[in-house]
Amino acid sequence: MRLRFPIPCVFPSRPLDRSDMRRRIDRWGAPPGRPSARLRSVGTVTTRSRGRRYAVAQGDIRGTHAMTPALSGAERAMLEGAHRQRYKLTRAPRFQPPPDPLQATAGRLAEKTSQRRLVTLPKPPFAVRVLNNMTFGATRQSIAEFNALGSSDVARLTAWVDRQLKPDAIDDSDVEARLEAAGYYTLKKTLAQQWEDHVRSGAEWNIRMRPGWEVQREALVRAVFSNRQLFEVTTMFWHDHFNVMVSDYSICPVFGHYNRDVIRANAFGNFRAMLEAVAKSPAMLYYLDNKSNRRGGPNENFARELLELHTLGAENYLGFVDPFKVPPCPEDPGYPIGYTDIDVYETAAAFTGWTMNDNHWEFTHADKDNGQFHYHAPWHDSGPKFVLGTFLYPERPALQDGRDILDRLASHPRVAGFICKKLVRRFLSDEPPQSLVDSAARVFRDSWRAPDQIARTLRHILLSEEAQNAWGRKMRRPFEAVAAALRVTGCDWTYNFDDNRSGDLNWRMGFTGHQPYDWAAPNGYPDVTTAWSGASNFGMTWKTLLWLTETSRPDDSNVKLLPILETTRQHIPAHQWTANRIVDFWCRQILGYLPRSQRLAALRAFMAQNGDPATTVLEDSDRSSTRDLKNHYNHQRLRSLVALILMTPEFLSR
């Protein structure tokens, strides 16, 4: 990480003459590390070249060339010269178009990955396809409800998406009752209550970490039982996008606030509002160290990830190049084509002083230890800044530097493209169709000030022709596979803190590599198939799915966690227990359709053993019969059949 930061210039409150202005600008242009007095106020200034005065308008944030039409050529030259001296840009390389990231990595990926084998899967019914992509798993009930929404596939999809995009209108009281009955007692605590009860109180480890642990387990409860399925899927997307590691000692006590008041509160809302909520959240202030970002000891961690992961993306990173040589963005010449290291340093300076009330020894204000966001003016670098092609004037109102950068980012065309590419990748395909990304980006940017900007963008994506035909382009990650398995098998057990089965599942989820919100790096859990195609990921996911079918309920060791036997008895009379009927029922129950004939034949043969799959009636018993395998541990074989279907490519693909 580069930790060289700009030193602010000095503008006294009186008008400046030509020599004074030059002296001040020269000081601004001093290399990092030279002492400089602090900036106090802005009045009128005189340029070196024309000797004329011009008013510095607070809030007038415009850029150079097409990006800064308010600056004259001489003023631009002065600004550029100061910047070049400060960052020693005379030795910086000029802008070069970045290589295609796919071409750049293709060779390395080919060397490190095994040869892919194309598997052709039958195309499921329309309802199964869209529900598997837009929820945590299509169930028999959700498919029936979807098919009752209209007279055509498009009409049904439109009605379903429009309903799901208004989660407040969907009754989810059952989930809330489950969480309350299962002992989730921190989820509704305010940030102040979380801070008081789990930080200031000096609580023991299990109490201190309880809020974050509850959010982790709540995620699976909501994924399985919530009627607001699209909202829950989108919430997990934003958690990965604005990743914060829940198990961190400082973050876990306040993670409930981050989940409820930052991510969930903005999941369908406005991206610009979410950016500021994230920047101010104690969880992110801890995670990316911005709580200690000050003019005397700047920290660039948050600034770099804000540009690289949260908004523009690494694909628009230009490296250490002269920002004045960066060409305008083709989509909108008022914005630069990408960001440079200088933009990172200047952004870090803009967010100095954005901290929190954690009882820091320098704080003397009231409520200095309540865990809330706090803007500490003495820590803020109030000097002028040049970020993403726009000039930020000095001595501006509190928070204005950071907010103007967030405005600049939220309205940037490349940010719209980056966010929409990730959304399309999450819902449809590892290789997002560029035409859909571009059209979604236009919707995203055109509505960047709208309170329902994200909902509008999602509607455009999910109702697209590409969404209607997407199938088999994604793989369920371990958490998604477990949630889908619990949904399709009709499990009624609530993941909690007070029984051994919950502890066992929590332990096993960790070994799959996909424990919710516990990815250490700031880029969040990967969302492409190759990242989850390793033997360890598959092996632990399969073992977890098998464990679900075999383990007993915590309150009754004679009853299994998944009601496989009970469901089979309910839908197939005992005198019709043939392998064909049992296999067909569970394929339709889990997959929503019958798989290809080879897969179906193998499953039927496994269930029939030495009997005839079509005619032999299997006993409803679990007795041992080593000489007649068709009646040997039939209940266990039935559960193994369900586990095998859960491990198929048909179930793990979407």
N, C-alpha and C positions, 0 to 999 in steps of 0.2 A: 504494500500500500504506500502511496506517496503521501507525505505529510507536510508538504510545503504549501504555505498559505499566504494570501495577499496581506500586505500591511496597509491599513486605511490611510487616505490622504487627509490633509487638513484644509478646511475652508473656514476662515473666521466669519463672523456675522457681518462685518462691514464689506462694502464693495472692494474688489481687488484691482490694483493697477497691473500693468502688463508684466513688470518684473516680479511682482509678488505672485501673480498667477503662475508664472513659469517656475518660480522656486517651489511653490506648493505642488504643482504637477510633477516636477522632478522628484520631490519627496514621495509622492504617491507611487512613482515608477521605481522606487528603490527596490532592490532585490529583497526577497523575504529574509528577515533576520535583522535588517537595519532598524534602529529605533525611529519611531514616528510619534508625534503628539496625536491626541485624539481629536476626532472631528466634532465640532460643536453645532454649527447651524449653517444654513444656506440662504444667501440672499441673492444678489446679482453678481455675475462674474464677467470678466473681460477676457476674450480670447486673445491668444498671442498674435494671430495672423491679421485680424481685421481691426483690433482695437475697439470693437463695439461691445456693448453690454447686452446680455439676454437674460430673461427671467428663468429661473429654474422652477418648473412647475412640479409640485408634489404629485406623484402618481402618474406622471407622463412617462411611461416605460415603452420607449421605442428603440428599434435597433438600427444598425448601420446599413447603408445602401437601401435596398428595398425594406430592410428590417428596421432601419433608423432614419426615416425620412425627415425627422425634425433636426438632425444634425447637419451642419454645413460640411463641405469638404475639409475645411481647416479644422473644424471641431473634431471631425472624425479622425483626422491625422493626429491631433493632439492626444485623443483618447487611445488610438492605436499605438502611438509611440510610448505612452506611459505603460500600457499593458505589455508591450514588447520588452521594455526594459525590466519590468517587475518580474516577468516569468522567463526572461532571457530567450525570447522567441526568435531571435536572429538565428539561433542554432536549431530551431524546431523544423521538422520536415513540413513541406507543403501538403495540402490535402491530396490524397490519392483515393480514387474510388475503391471501397473495400471489395475483396474477392467474394464470390458467391459462397456462403457458408456451407451449402450442401456439397459443392464441388470440392471445397477445401478439406472437408472431413470424410469424403467418400472413401478415399484410399485407406485412411487409418481405420475406419469402421470395418472395411472389408477384411483387413488383416486381423482384427481382434474378435470378430464374430463368426460363428459357424454358418455354413451355407443354409439359407432359408429354403424351406419346402412349402410350396403353395398347397393349401388344403381348401378344397371347394366344399362349402357348406350349403345346404338347402336354404332357400330364402324363406324366412318365416312370414306369417301373416303381417299385414301392415301394423296392426295394433301392437304386436309383440316387438317389432323393430323399433318403433318410435318410443314405446314405453321403456324398453331396455336402455335406450340412449338418453332418455330424459328423466328417468327415475332410478331408484336403487334396485329395480327389478320388477318386471311385469308379473303380476300374480293373476290367478284365475278371476278374482274379484275385480281387479283393476282393468283387466281386459274386457270383462263384461260391461263395466261402467263406461269405458271408452267407446265401445261399439254402440252404446245406446245414445250417443251424443249427436248423431246426425245421420243423414242418408247417404253420405259419401265419405271416402277416406279424408279428403281435404276438409270437408265440413266438420268431421269429428275431430281432426287434429286442431283446427282453428278454435273450436269451442273448448277443447281441453287446455290448449296453451293459454287462451285468454282467461280461463278460470284459474289456472295455476299461477298466473302472473299477478293475481290479486289474493295473496295468501291470507290477508286479514279477513277476507270473506269466507274462508274455509274453516269449518269447525275442527279444531285440533285439541279439544278438551280432553280426549282420551289419553293423549300423550302426556299432557300436563298432569293428569291424575296418576298415571303410571310413575312418572318421575317423583311426584310427591310421596306416593305410597312406598316407593323403593328407597326413600331416605335421602334424596338429593335436596339438601337444605341450604346450599350456598348460591344456587343459580340465580335467585331473585335478589340477592344482596346488592346494594349500591356499591359503587367504587369506595365511597367513604367507609361503608360497613366492612367491606373486604379488607381495607387497609387497617382499620381499627382492630378487627377480630383476628386477622391472620398475619399481620406484620407488626404493628405497634405493641400488641399484647405479648410478644415474645413467645408465641405458642409453640408447642412441641412440633416436631417434623410432620407428623400425620395431619395435624390441624392446619399448620401453615400451608401445606401443599394441597389441601382438600379442594379449594375452588378449581384449580386447573385439572385435577384428576376427575372431578365431577363433569367438567366440560368434555373431557376425553370420552368418558363412558356415555354421557348424554348423546354424543354424536351417533353412536350405534343405535341407541333407543329410538331416536328420531328417524334415522335412516330406515329402520324396520317398520315402525308403526305410524309415522306421520302421514297425514293426508296431504300435506304440503310438500310433495315429493320434489317438484322442480325447485322450490325454494331451498330445500335441504341440499340438493346436489349443487346448486349455485353457491350456497354458503361454503361448502367444502372447497369449491373452486377458488373462492376469494381467500380462504385460509391458506391455500397453497400459494396463491399469488403474493399475498402480503404475509409471508411466512414468519411466524414467531415460535420459537421452541418452547413448548409448554412446560417441560420438566426442569427448566432453569430455576434455580433457587429463588431468584428475585422476581421472576415473571409469574411463576405458578400462582402465588396468592392473588394476583390481580388479573389473571387470564379470563376469569368470568366476565369482567367488564369488557375486555377486548372482544370476546366472542359475541356478547349480547349487544353492547352499545356502539361497537365499531363495525364489525363484520356483518352481523345479522341485521342491524339497523339500516345498513346501506346496500345490502346485497342486490336489491332490485332498484336502487335509487340512483343517485347522481355520483359519477366517478370523481368529480372534483371535490365534492363534499366528503367522499370516502378518503381521498388523499389527505385532506386536512385532519380528519378524525384519526387516521392511522398515525400521522406525524405527531399528534398531540397525546396519543395513548401511552400510558405508563409502560405497557408491555413492549411497545416498539421503542420507546425512549431507552429502556433498559437493554433491549436486544441488540440494537445497532448503536448504542453508546451516545446517542445525541443528548442525553440528559447531562453529559459532561462536556458538551461542545461549547467552548467559550472563545472569545477573541484572543485571550492570552494563551490558550492551549487548544487550538481547533482540532476537531476529530471529523474525518471525512467519511466515516463508515456509512452513516445514514444517507448522506448526499450521493455517494456512489451507487448505493443500491436503489435509491429513489430513481435515478436515471437509468441504471442498467437493468433492474429487475421489475420495478413498479410501473415504469412509464415507457421510455423509449426502447428499451431492450438492448442487449449486447449487439444485436445485428446493426444497430445505428451508432455504435461506438467507433470513433475515428482515431482514438489514441492521442498522443501528445503532439498536436499540430496547432498551428497558429489559428485561433478562432476567427480572425479577420479574413482568413483565406478560405474559410468553409463556404461552399456555394449555397445558394438558397435551395429550399426544398421544391422539387418540381410540382408537387401537389398544391403548394401555396408559397410563393416567393417571400412572404413575410416571415418565414421561419427558416432556420438553417436545416441542412439535410441530415444532420446528426449532432452528436455532442462530443466534446473533447475533454481531455483531463482538466483543462482550464475551467470548463464549465462545472466540473465536479468541485474544484477548489472554491470557486466563487459561490456555488450553491451551498457548500459547507459554511462559508462565511455568512450567507444569508440566514441560515438556521442556527447561528450562535444565539444563545440565550433561551432557546426553546427547551425547557427542562421541566422538572416536576418538584412538587413539595415533598421532599424526602428528608426533611430536617437537616439540610446541609448547613454546615457551621457558618457559612457566609450569609444565610438568609436571616432577616430580622423581622419580616412581615408576619402578620397574623396568619393562622392556618398554614404554617410552613411545614407541617407534618401530617397532611391529610391525604397524600397520594395523588392529588389532582395535578393537572397540567399547570405549569407556571412559566410565564415569560419574565425572565430576569434581565432587565434592561442593562445593568452594569456588565453583563457578559456578552452583550451583542456587539458585533462589529458593524458599526453604523456608517462605515465609509462607502464610497460609490462602488458599484459592481457592474460587470458586463457578463451577462449570462444568456446563452442561447440566442445570441444576436440582438439582445436588448439591453439598454443601459438603465441601471437602477441608481437613482440619485441618492445622495447621502442624507443622513439625519431625517429619516422618514418615520412615520408613526409606528408604534409597536406592532410587530408581527408582519408589517407590510412587505418587507423584502421577501420573506418566505411565501406569503400568500400570492404575491405577483409571480413568483416562479411556479407555484402550483397552477395558477391561471394559465401561464405560458405552456406548461406541460399538458394540462387537461385539454387545451384547444389545439395542440400540435397534431398535424395530420399523421405523422409517423407513430405517435402514441396511439391514435385510433386504430391504425393498422396492426400494431403490436398486440393490443388488447383483444381485438377481434380475431386475430389469428389464434390466440390462445383459447378463446371461447369456442371457435369452430373446432379446434383440435380436441377440446374437452368433450364436446357433444357428438361430433360426427366422425372425425378421421385423424389419424396421426399425420397425414399429409393434407392439410386444409386446402380445398379448392380456392385458387387465388381470386377467381371471379366473385365468389361469395365473401371472401375476406374483404375485398375492395368495396363491394356494395354495403356490407355491414359497417365498414369503417366510415362510409359517407353518412349513414344513419347515426352512428355514434358521435361523429364530429358535429353534424348539423344540430344535434340536440344536446350539446355539451353543457348547456346551462339548464336543461330541463330537469325537473325533480325525478322523473321516471326514465332518465336517459338509458340506464342499463336494461330496464324492462323493454323499452322500445327496440333496443339492439337485439336482445334475445328473441323477441317476437319475430324480427326479420330473419334471424338465423334459423329458428326452429320451424318456421313455416315455409322455408325455401324448398325448392325442388330437390336440392342436394340432401336436405334433412329427411325428406320423404322417402328417399331411396337409399340412404346410408345403412349399411349392414356389414358386419364382419371386418370393419376397419379399426376397431378398438379392442383392447383386452381388459377385462375387469382386473383392477388391482386387488391385492389381498383383502383390504377392508371392504371393498365393494362386493367381492365374491362372498364374504362371510355375511354381509348384510342381505344380499340377494338370496342366499341359502336359507336364512332365517325367515325371509318373507315368503318364499315360494313353498316352503314346507309347512307353513301355518303355525310357526312357533309362537307361543303365548307367554314365554318367559321373559322377564325384564332384567336386563343387565344391571347389576347394582354393586354395592360395596360390602354387603353383609353375608354373602354365602360363598362357599368354596368354588362353586362353578364359575362365578364371576371372576374370582381371582385366577382360576385356571385359564379362562379365555383371555383375560388381560395379559397373562404371561405368554400365551401362545401367539397372540397378536403381535407382541414385541418381536418374536422370532420370525414372523413373516416379513418384517421390515416395513410394515405399514401401520404402526400404531398412530392413531390420529394426532396430528399437530406436533409430532415429536421428531421432525426432520431437523437436524442440527444446522445445516447450511441455510442461508437466507433465500435460496432459490426455490424452496418448497419441494414437496415430493414430485418426482418426474411423472409426466403424463403421456409417455409414449411406450409402446409395447416392448421395444428392445430393452428398456430399463428394468422390466419385470420378467424377463424371459430366462433368467438364470436358473440353474438347477436348484439352488438353495431357496429362491423365492417360490418356485413351483412346488418343491418338496414340502416346505413348511405350510404352504397354503393347502395342499392336498391333505396333509396330516391334520390340519385344523378342521377341514371339512369332514374328514372321516371321524374325528373326535366328536364333532357336533352330533353325528348320527348315532354314536355309541354311548355317549355319556348320559347319566341319569339326572333327573331333576334334583336340586338340592333339598327339596322338602319331602321327596319320596324316592327312595332308591329303586323302587320297582317300576317307576314310570320314567321313560326316556325324555330327554330335553326336547327332541323333535317328535311330534305325534305321528310318526310314520305308520305304526301298526294301527292306531286308532283311525287315521285317515283312510287307510286301505279298507278296513272293515266297514267304514261308513259309506264308501262309494262302490265297493265290489262285494256282492254277496258271497258267503263262504263257498257255496257250491259252484261258483264261477272263478275260483282262484286258479286260473291257468297262467302260465308264464306270459303268454301273449297279452292277456288282459291286464295283468299287473304292470308289465313293462310299458305298455301303451299308455296306461293311466298315469304313471309317474313321469313319463316323458312329456305328456301334455301338461301335467301339473307343474313341472319344473321348467321346461323349455317353452311351453306354449304351442308345441307342434311336435311331429314325429321326425326324428333325425333320418339321415340317409339309410338305405336298406342294409348296408354292411354293419353299421353301428347298431341298428335295431336287432339284427340277427345275432350279433355277439351278446347283447344284453339279454335277449330271450334265452339263448343257450345257457348263459350263466345261471339264470333264474330257474330254468327247467332241470338242469343237471342231467340225470339219466332218463328223465321223462320226456314226453312229447310236448313241445311248447304250446301247441294249439289245443290239445285235448286232455292232457293230464291235469287233474285237479290237485293242487298242492294242499297239504294239511295246514290248518291254522294252529300250529304248535311250534314249540321250540325244543322238541325232544331230540336226543341223539339217535341217529340211525345210519351207522357207518356202512351198512350193507345195502342201503337204499337211499342214495344221496339226494333224491328228489324230496325226501322228507327228513333230511338231516339239518337240524338247526334252521328251520325255515324263517323264523323271525329274524335271526341274525343275518341270514342271506338276504332277506328283504331290505334290511337297513344297509347292507353292503351294496345292494343294487342302487339305492338312492345315492349313496356316496359316489358310486361310479358315474352316475349321470351328472352329479355336481362337478366331477372332475373332467368332463368331456369338453372338447373345444367349443361345442355348441353352447354350453352354459357359460364358459369363461370368455367367450367372444361376445361382442355386441356391435 
